Amino acid sequence: MSLRASQQGATEEQHPAIDVDWRMLDKTRFFFLGAALFSGVSATLYPIMVLKTRQQVCAHNTSSMRLGYNLVRDEGVRALYRGFGTSLLGTIPARALYMSTLEITKSNVGYIAARHLGLPESAAAATANAAAGLNASVAAQLVWTPVDVISQRLMVQNKQKGSSSNPHPHSSHYKGGYDAFRTILRVEGLRGLYRGFGMSILTYAPSSALWWATYCMTQRTIWKSLGLGLNKSGTDAEERYVPSTAMVVSVQGVSAACAGGVAAIVTTPLDTIKTRFQVMENDENKRPSIRETVRTLFREGGWRACYKGLGPRWATMSMSATTMITTYEFLKRMSTKQDINNGG
């Protein structure tokens, strides 16, 4: 992604696809369209998130396919969307906070890294993307953590406790998102809604930083390998070869999938611990500590147990990354101010 720094004097070449930074966006259109587009993406990918969460909290090793089959057989297809209303309600403000923090940080850090620190444009871009991903994730967790706590507890509960699709015998049962919110607030207080906030930061902030940095570097590597950083004649002339929209979207999609896969492999153990810490109860119907959660995981299968749900999480992050980034880039192009589109 281009940076304000590159527009103001960075000397290294970047890929020729036109990018849109924060100052170029029509903010109202950006947030309105973003809410609609990302709601649709979330609805499409939500069932995989349900299977990932259930697999992570399951006391025994069960494939995601079997869990999905048992869940649909016992409770119907609607069970794959348990907690979706709560998740969607929180996703809209969380995503808006994430996107605005991301773009503001990326522009400012990129400018400082290139103009004041003298970093090469590629290094400035990677640094800016990593810092932006980190800051955006931390900011968004203020909204996402309570939403995660509520929606994940709804995901793993089962009205039929003896059912084979029940992931764990010790889990509270709620009538819906609002009931879960009231119950958690009454029984556990505000700390209950922010249970696992620290673990969420440790999980998602590095993951987001790693994702954006990997996405940036992968995309630049692909453009460089395609030789599209130069103009048609390979000289330093001002007119450069501009790839088609289809090629731009393809490169962005492949880069996003690679970044999602890398982030999933690195951060799945932390995500498994975080999920269990947020939703599980012990035999006395008490929430275990992080240390107890880790001990339970190792008793169930050693270090490999920390990678429960890796398959669905890898698939979710790769597909979500590809879908999200193409949607996000499309959203930014659609939200560009008209005077900029017209050359003003």
For each residue, the residues with C-beta under 8 A, 3 or more apart:
1: 19 21 106 125 129 216 219
2: 6 7 14 18 19 21 125
3: 6 7 10 21 106 107 110 111 114 121 124 125 128
4: 7 8 21 23 107 108 110 111
5: 8 9 10 110 111 112 113 114 115 121 124 128
6: 2 3 10 14 110 114 121 124 125
7: 2 3 4 21
8: 4 5 111 115
9: 5 114 115
10: 3 5 6 114 115 120 121 124
11: 121
12: 120 121 122
13: 121 229 230
14: 2 6 121 122 125 220 223 229
15: 219 220 223 224 228 229 251
16: 223 228 229 240 241 242 243
17: 223 242 243 248 251
18: 2 242
19: 1 2 332
20: 24 25 332 333 335 336
21: 1 2 3 4 7 24 25 103 106 107
22: 25 100 103 104 106 107
23: 4 107
24: 20 21 336 337 340
25: 20 21 22 29 30 103 332 335 336 337
26: 29 30 335 336 337 338
27: 30 31 335
28: 31 32
29: 25 26 32 33 334 335
30: 25 26 27 33 34 99 331 332 335
31: 27 28 34 35 96 99 100
32: 28 29 35 36
33: 29 30 36 37 331 334 335
34: 30 31 37 38 95 96 99 328 331
35: 31 32 38 39 92 95 96
36: 32 33 39 40
37: 33 34 40 41 327 330 331
38: 34 35 41 42 91 92 95 324 327
39: 35 36 42 43 88 91 92
40: 36 37 43 44
41: 37 38 44 45 320 323 324 327
42: 38 39 45 46 87 88 91
43: 39 40 46 84 88
44: 40 41 323
45: 41 42 48 49 316 319 320 323
46: 42 43 49 50 80 81 84 87
47: 50 51 68 80 81
48: 45 51 52 312 315 316 319
49: 45 46 52 53 155 312 316
50: 46 47 53 54 71 79 80 81 82 83 155
51: 47 48 54 55 64 67 68 71 80 312
52: 48 49 55 56 64 309 312 313 316
53: 49 50 56 57 152 155 156 275 279 309
54: 50 51 57 58 67 71 155 156 165 167
55: 51 52 58 62 63 64 67 167 308 309 312
56: 52 53 271 272 275 276 308 309
57: 53 54 156 167 168 171 275 276 279 280
58: 54 55 61 62 67 167 168 308
59: 167 168 169 300
60: 300
61: 58 300 301 308
62: 55 58 66 67
63: 55 66 67 311
64: 51 52 55 67 68 309 311 312
65: 68 69
66: 62 63 69 70
67: 51 54 55 58 62 63 64 70 71 165 167
68: 47 51 64 65 71 72 80
69: 65 66 72 73
70: 66 67 73 74 163 164 165
71: 50 51 54 67 68 74 75 79 80 165
72: 68 69 75 76 77 79 80
73: 69 70 165
74: 70 71 79 158 160 163 164 165
75: 71 72 78 79 158 159 160 163 165
76: 72 79
77: 72 80 81
78: 75 81 82
79: 50 71 72 74 75 76 82 165
80: 46 47 50 51 68 71 72 77
81: 46 47 50 77 78 84
82: 50 78 79 154 155 157
83: 50 86 87 150 151 152 153 154 155 177
84: 43 46 81 87 88 151
85: 88 89 176 177
86: 83 89 90 147 150 151 154 177 180 181
87: 42 46 83 84 90 91 147 151
88: 39 42 43 84 85 91 92
89: 85 86 92 147 177
90: 86 87 93 94 143 144 146 147 151
91: 38 39 42 87 88 94 95 147
92: 35 38 39 88 89 95 96
93: 90 96 97 143
94: 90 91 97 98 140 143 144 147
95: 34 35 38 91 92 98 99 140
96: 31 34 35 92 93 99 100
97: 93 94 100 101 136 139 140 142 143
98: 94 95 101 102 136 137 139 140
99: 30 31 34 95 96 102 103 136 328
100: 22 31 96 97 103 104
101: 97 98 104 105 132 135 136 139 140
102: 98 99 105 106 132 133 135 136 212
103: 21 22 25 99 100 106 107 132
104: 22 100 101 107 108
105: 101 102 108 109 128 131 132 135 136
106: 1 3 21 22 102 103 109 110 128 129 131 132
107: 3 4 21 22 23 103 104 110 111 128
108: 4 104 105 111 112
109: 105 106 112 113 127 128 131 132
110: 3 4 5 6 106 107 113 114 124 125 127 128
111: 3 4 5 8 107 108 114 115 116
112: 5 108 109 115 116 117
113: 5 109 110 116 117 119 123 124 127 128
114: 3 5 6 9 10 110 111 117 118 119 121 124
115: 5 8 9 10 111 112
116: 111 112 113
117: 112 113 114 124
118: 114
119: 113 114 123 124 127
120: 10 12 123 124
121: 3 5 6 10 11 12 13 14 114 124 125
122: 12 14 125 126 217 220
123: 113 119 120 126 127
124: 3 5 6 10 110 113 114 117 119 120 121 127 128
125: 1 2 3 6 14 110 121 122 128 129 216 220
126: 122 123 129 130 213 216 217
127: 109 110 113 119 123 124 130 131 213
128: 3 5 105 106 107 109 110 113 124 125 131 132
129: 1 106 125 126 132 133 212 213 215 216
130: 126 127 133 134 209 210 212 213
131: 105 106 109 127 128 134 135 209
132: 101 102 103 105 106 109 128 129 135 136 212
133: 102 129 130 136 137 205 208 209 210 211 212 213
134: 130 131 137 138 205 206 208 209
135: 101 102 105 131 132 138 139
136: 97 98 99 101 102 105 132 133 139 140 208
137: 98 133 134 140 141 201 204 205 207 208 209
138: 134 135 141 201 205
139: 97 98 101 135 136 142
140: 94 95 97 98 101 136 137 143 144 204
141: 137 138 144 145 197 200 201 204 205
142: 97 139 145
143: 90 93 94 97 140 146 147
144: 90 94 140 141 147 148 200 204
145: 141 142 148 149 193 194 195 196 197 200
146: 90 143 149 150 193 194
147: 86 87 89 90 91 94 143 144 150 151
148: 144 145 151 152 196 200 278
149: 145 146 152 153 184 192 193 194 195 196 278 279
150: 83 86 146 147 153 154 177 180 181 184 193
151: 83 84 86 87 90 147 148 154 155 177
152: 53 83 148 149 155 156 275 278 279
153: 83 149 150 156 157 171 172 174 180 184 278 279
154: 82 83 86 150 151 157 174 176 177 180
155: 49 50 53 54 82 83 151 152 279
156: 53 54 57 152 153 167 168 171 279
157: 82 153 154 171 172 173 174
158: 74 75 161 163 165 166 167 171
159: 75 173
160: 74 75 163 165 166
161: 158 166 169
162: 166
163: 70 74 75 158 160 166
164: 70 74
165: 54 67 70 71 73 74 75 79 158 160
166: 158 160 161 162 163 169 171
167: 54 55 57 58 59 67 156 158 171
168: 57 58 59 156 171 280 281
169: 59 161 166
170: 280 281 282 283 285
171: 57 153 156 157 158 166 167 168 279 280 281
172: 153 157 183 281 285
173: 157 159
174: 153 154 157 177 179 180 183
175: 179
176: 85 154 179 180
177: 83 85 86 89 150 151 154 174 180 181
178: 181 182
179: 174 175 176 182 183
180: 86 150 153 154 174 176 177 183 184
181: 86 150 177 178 184 185 193
182: 178 179 185 186
183: 172 174 179 180 186 187
184: 149 150 153 180 181 187 188 192 193
185: 181 182 188 189 190 192 193
186: 182 183
187: 183 184 192
188: 184 185 191 192 193 195 287
189: 185 192
190: 185 193 194
191: 188 194 195
192: 149 184 185 187 188 189 195
193: 145 146 149 150 181 184 185 188 190
194: 145 146 149 190 191 197
195: 145 149 188 191 192 277 278 287
196: 145 148 149 199 200 274 277 278
197: 141 145 194 200 201
198: 201 202
199: 196 202 203 270 273 274 277 278 290
200: 141 144 145 148 196 197 203 204 274
201: 137 138 141 197 198 204 205
202: 198 199 205 206 270 274
203: 199 200 206 207 267 270 271 274
204: 137 140 141 144 200 201 207 208 267
205: 133 134 137 138 141 201 202 208 209
206: 134 202 203 209 210 266 267
207: 137 203 204 210 211 263 266 267
208: 133 134 136 137 204 205 211 212 263
209: 130 131 133 134 137 205 206 212 213
210: 130 133 206 207 213 214 259 262 263 266 267
211: 133 207 208 214 215 259 260 262 263 321
212: 102 129 130 132 133 208 209 215 216 259
213: 126 127 129 130 133 209 210 216 217
214: 210 211 217 218 258 259 262 263
215: 129 211 212 218 219 255 256 258 259 321 325
216: 1 125 126 129 212 213 219 220
217: 122 126 213 214 220 221
218: 214 215 221 222 254 255 258 259
219: 1 15 215 216 222 223 251 252 255
220: 14 15 122 125 216 217 223 224
221: 217 218 224 225
222: 218 219 225 226 251 254 255
223: 14 15 16 17 219 220 226 228 229 251
224: 15 220 221 227 229
225: 221 222
226: 222 223 251
227: 224 230
228: 15 16 223 241 243
229: 13 14 15 16 223 224
230: 13 227 234 235 240 241
231: 234 235 236 237 238 239 240 241
232: 239 240 241
233: 237
234: 230 231
235: 230 231
236: 231
237: 231 233 240
238: 231
239: 231 232
240: 16 230 231 232 237
241: 16 228 230 231 232
242: 16 17 18
243: 16 17 228 247 248 251
244: 247 248
245: 248 249
246: 249 250
247: 243 244 250 251
248: 17 243 244 245 251 252 329
249: 245 246 252 253 326 329 330
250: 246 247 253 254
251: 15 17 219 222 223 226 243 247 248 254 255
252: 219 248 249 255 256 325 326 329
253: 249 250 256 257 322 325 326
254: 218 222 250 251 257 258 322
255: 215 218 219 222 251 252 258 259 325
256: 215 252 253 259 260 321 322 324 325 326
257: 253 254 260 261 318 319 321 322
258: 214 215 218 254 255 261 262
259: 210 211 212 214 215 218 255 256 262 263 321
260: 211 256 257 263 264 314 317 318 319 320 321 322
261: 257 258 264 265 314 317 318
262: 210 211 214 258 259 265 266
263: 207 208 210 211 214 259 260 266 267 317 321
264: 260 261 267 268 310 313 314 316 317 318
265: 261 262 268 310 314
266: 206 207 210 262 263
267: 203 204 206 207 210 263 264 270 271
268: 264 265 271 272 306 307 309 310 313 314
269: 272 273 303 306 307
270: 199 202 203 267 273 274
271: 56 203 267 268 274 275 309 313
272: 56 268 269 275 276 297 305 306 307 308 309
273: 199 269 270 276 277 290 293 294 297 306
274: 196 199 200 202 203 270 271 277 278
275: 53 56 57 152 271 272 278 279 309
276: 56 57 272 273 279 280 293 296 297
277: 195 196 199 273 274 280 287 288 290 293
278: 148 149 152 153 195 196 199 274 275
279: 53 57 149 152 153 155 156 171 275 276
280: 57 168 170 171 276 277 287 288 293 296
281: 168 170 171 172 285 286 287 288
282: 170 285 286 287 288 292
283: 170
284:
285: 170 172 281 282
286: 281 282
287: 188 195 277 280 281 282
288: 277 280 281 282 292 293 296
289: 292 293
290: 199 273 277 293 294
291: 294 295
292: 282 288 289 295 296
293: 273 276 277 280 288 289 290 296 297
294: 273 290 291 297 298
295: 291 292 298 299
296: 276 280 288 292 293 299 300
297: 272 273 276 293 294 300 301 305 306 308
298: 294 295 301 302 303 305
299: 295 296
300: 59 60 61 296 297 305
301: 61 297 298 304 305 308
302: 298 305
303: 269 298 306 307
304: 301 307
305: 272 297 298 300 301 302 308
306: 268 269 272 273 297 303
307: 268 269 272 303 304 310
308: 55 56 58 61 272 297 301 305
309: 52 53 55 56 64 268 271 272 275 312 313
310: 264 265 268 307 313 314
311: 63 64 314 315
312: 48 49 51 52 55 64 309 315 316
313: 52 264 268 271 309 310 316 317
314: 260 261 264 265 268 310 311 317 318
315: 48 311 312 318 319
316: 45 48 49 52 264 312 313 319 320
317: 260 261 263 264 313 314 320 321
318: 257 260 261 264 314 315 321 322
319: 45 48 257 260 315 316 322 323
320: 41 45 260 316 317 323 324
321: 211 215 256 257 259 260 263 317 318 324 325
322: 253 254 256 257 260 318 319 325 326
323: 41 44 45 319 320 326 327
324: 38 41 256 320 321 327 328
325: 215 252 253 255 256 321 322 328 329
326: 249 252 253 256 322 323 329 330
327: 37 38 41 323 324 330 331
328: 34 99 324 325 331 332
329: 248 249 252 325 326 332 333
330: 37 249 326 327 333 334
331: 30 33 34 37 327 328 334 335
332: 19 20 25 30 328 329 335 336
333: 20 329 330 336
334: 29 33 330 331
335: 20 25 26 27 29 30 33 331 332
336: 20 24 25 26 332 333 340 341
337: 24 25 26 340 341
338: 26 341 342
339: 342 344
340: 24 336 337 343 344
341: 336 337 338
342: 338 339
343: 340
344: 339 340
